[in-house]
Structures are given as structure tokens and as C-alpha cells.
Amino acid sequence: GKKARNPEILAKITAPVLFMMGNDDFAASPKAAQKAVAQMASEDKTIIMLDNSDHHIFWDYDREQVSEEILKFVEEIAGE
């Protein structure tokens, strides 16, 4: 929605960010999503664009990579 695109709200996000989506997502605009991530204030941002998945990345062809990246991200922010 509009809040997800609001630059004032995005600028307040300082927590680590893991952003993943399919390059050819049919339901969300990769270009708009990447623009939103760029507006976030966090200095720790990981952006992963998936070549083989569409909108449902947890169930699509890149699902193993998605799971691995999430676990890696959580371990890093937990300091493990």
C-alpha cells in the first residue's frame, strides 16, 4: 500500500534488511520494490533477486536458496 512506498516511513527503517523477490514477479514491481529498499535508512541491506522464481518464492524453483538465505541472515543478525 501507500505506507510501504512512503519515503518518510522508509527512512525510519534502520534494522537489518533482507529483501528477496523474483526478477519477473507478476504481482509486485521489482523496480518499485528495489526503489523502496534503497530509501530505507538501514546500513545493512541484502538484496537478492531470484532468476527462477515468480511471486511465491517460498514454493517456487528458488525455494532452497530462499530458505538458506533467510537462515544465513538470521544467524548473522543474531551474532552466531
TORLUMKE-179353 format. One record per residue (C-alpha): x, y, z; chain; residue number from 1. Coordinates in pm, 1 decimal. Layout:
<node east="X" north="Y" up="Z" marvo="A" miza="NUM"/>
...
This chain:
<node east="0.0" north="0.0" up="0.0" marvo="A" miza="1"/>
<node east="85.9" north="364.9" up="19.8" marvo="A" miza="2"/>
<node east="262.7" north="326.7" up="354.8" marvo="A" miza="3"/>
<node east="507.2" north="78.9" up="203.4" marvo="A" miza="4"/>
<node east="608.5" north="344.1" up="-51.3" marvo="A" miza="5"/>
<node east="611.1" north="642.3" up="184.9" marvo="A" miza="6"/>
<node east="966.1" north="786.3" up="187.9" marvo="A" miza="7"/>
<node east="921.0" north="920.0" up="542.3" marvo="A" miza="8"/>
<node east="836.0" north="573.7" up="673.8" marvo="A" miza="9"/>
<node east="1106.4" north="401.6" up="469.5" marvo="A" miza="10"/>
<node east="1367.6" north="646.2" up="601.5" marvo="A" miza="11"/>
<node east="1287.6" north="532.2" up="957.9" marvo="A" miza="12"/>
<node east="1382.1" north="168.7" up="887.5" marvo="A" miza="13"/>
<node east="1723.0" north="115.4" up="1045.2" marvo="A" miza="14"/>
<node east="1710.9" north="-257.8" up="1123.4" marvo="A" miza="15"/>
<node east="1896.1" north="-505.7" up="901.9" marvo="A" miza="16"/>
<node east="1700.3" north="-577.6" up="584.1" marvo="A" miza="17"/>
<node east="1683.3" north="-895.3" up="377.2" marvo="A" miza="18"/>
<node east="1499.4" north="-833.9" up="51.9" marvo="A" miza="19"/>
<node east="1428.6" north="-1116.8" up="-191.2" marvo="A" miza="20"/>
<node east="1195.9" north="-1137.5" up="-485.7" marvo="A" miza="21"/>
<node east="1169.8" north="-1285.4" up="-830.2" marvo="A" miza="22"/>
<node east="1305.3" north="-1082.6" up="-1120.9" marvo="A" miza="23"/>
<node east="981.9" north="-1148.9" up="-1308.8" marvo="A" miza="24"/>
<node east="739.1" north="-1112.8" up="-1016.2" marvo="A" miza="25"/>
<node east="387.8" north="-1087.7" up="-1162.7" marvo="A" miza="26"/>
<node east="224.3" north="-936.6" up="-853.1" marvo="A" miza="27"/>
<node east="479.0" north="-678.0" up="-740.2" marvo="A" miza="28"/>
<node east="709.7" north="-448.3" up="-931.1" marvo="A" miza="29"/>
<node east="1077.1" north="-540.3" up="-877.0" marvo="A" miza="30"/>
<node east="1176.2" north="-187.5" up="-980.8" marvo="A" miza="31"/>
<node east="941.7" north="-23.0" up="-728.3" marvo="A" miza="32"/>
<node east="1044.4" north="-265.4" up="-453.5" marvo="A" miza="33"/>
<node east="1414.8" north="-201.4" up="-510.2" marvo="A" miza="34"/>
<node east="1347.4" north="172.6" up="-501.7" marvo="A" miza="35"/>
<node east="1172.4" north="130.4" up="-165.3" marvo="A" miza="36"/>
<node east="1464.3" north="-69.9" up="-23.8" marvo="A" miza="37"/>
<node east="1707.2" north="197.4" up="-143.8" marvo="A" miza="38"/>
<node east="1511.6" north="457.7" up="56.8" marvo="A" miza="39"/>
<node east="1546.7" north="259.6" up="380.8" marvo="A" miza="40"/>
<node east="1797.8" north="406.2" up="626.3" marvo="A" miza="41"/>
<node east="1943.7" north="69.3" up="723.3" marvo="A" miza="42"/>
<node east="2314.3" north="35.3" up="653.5" marvo="A" miza="43"/>
<node east="2279.9" north="-345.1" up="649.7" marvo="A" miza="44"/>
<node east="2077.6" north="-436.7" up="342.2" marvo="A" miza="45"/>
<node east="2093.0" north="-760.8" up="147.4" marvo="A" miza="46"/>
<node east="1913.2" north="-766.4" up="-186.3" marvo="A" miza="47"/>
<node east="1867.4" north="-1096.1" up="-367.8" marvo="A" miza="48"/>
<node east="1687.3" north="-1109.5" up="-698.6" marvo="A" miza="49"/>
<node east="1579.4" north="-1460.2" up="-791.2" marvo="A" miza="50"/>
<node east="1609.6" north="-1564.5" up="-1154.8" marvo="A" miza="51"/>
<node east="1388.0" north="-1873.2" up="-1145.9" marvo="A" miza="52"/>
<node east="1101.0" north="-1770.4" up="-921.3" marvo="A" miza="53"/>
<node east="792.3" north="-1557.4" up="-955.1" marvo="A" miza="54"/>
<node east="587.4" north="-1411.6" up="-668.9" marvo="A" miza="55"/>
<node east="562.7" north="-1719.3" up="-444.0" marvo="A" miza="56"/>
<node east="934.8" north="-1753.5" up="-371.0" marvo="A" miza="57"/>
<node east="888.1" north="-1997.9" up="-81.6" marvo="A" miza="58"/>
<node east="728.3" north="-2251.9" up="-315.4" marvo="A" miza="59"/>
<node east="896.8" north="-2176.1" up="-646.2" marvo="A" miza="60"/>
<node east="1216.6" north="-2302.9" up="-808.8" marvo="A" miza="61"/>
<node east="1449.5" north="-2097.7" up="-586.2" marvo="A" miza="62"/>
<node east="1287.4" north="-2214.5" up="-260.0" marvo="A" miza="63"/>
<node east="1605.2" north="-2382.5" up="-131.4" marvo="A" miza="64"/>
<node east="1808.7" north="-2066.3" up="-188.5" marvo="A" miza="65"/>
<node east="1535.8" north="-1862.4" up="-18.9" marvo="A" miza="66"/>
<node east="1546.9" north="-2084.7" up="291.1" marvo="A" miza="67"/>
<node east="1927.4" north="-2080.4" up="300.3" marvo="A" miza="68"/>
<node east="1943.8" north="-1701.4" up="267.8" marvo="A" miza="69"/>
<node east="1687.9" north="-1648.3" up="544.8" marvo="A" miza="70"/>
<node east="1873.3" north="-1879.8" up="782.4" marvo="A" miza="71"/>
<node east="2204.9" north="-1711.0" up="699.1" marvo="A" miza="72"/>
<node east="2051.2" north="-1366.1" up="756.0" marvo="A" miza="73"/>
<node east="1900.3" north="-1462.8" up="1092.4" marvo="A" miza="74"/>
<node east="2228.6" north="-1617.5" up="1206.4" marvo="A" miza="75"/>
<node east="2418.5" north="-1302.0" up="1109.0" marvo="A" miza="76"/>
<node east="2187.6" north="-1062.5" up="1290.4" marvo="A" miza="77"/>
<node east="2177.5" north="-1292.7" up="1593.1" marvo="A" miza="78"/>
<node east="2557.2" north="-1282.5" up="1602.1" marvo="A" miza="79"/>
<node east="2609.1" north="-1654.8" up="1558.1" marvo="A" miza="80"/>
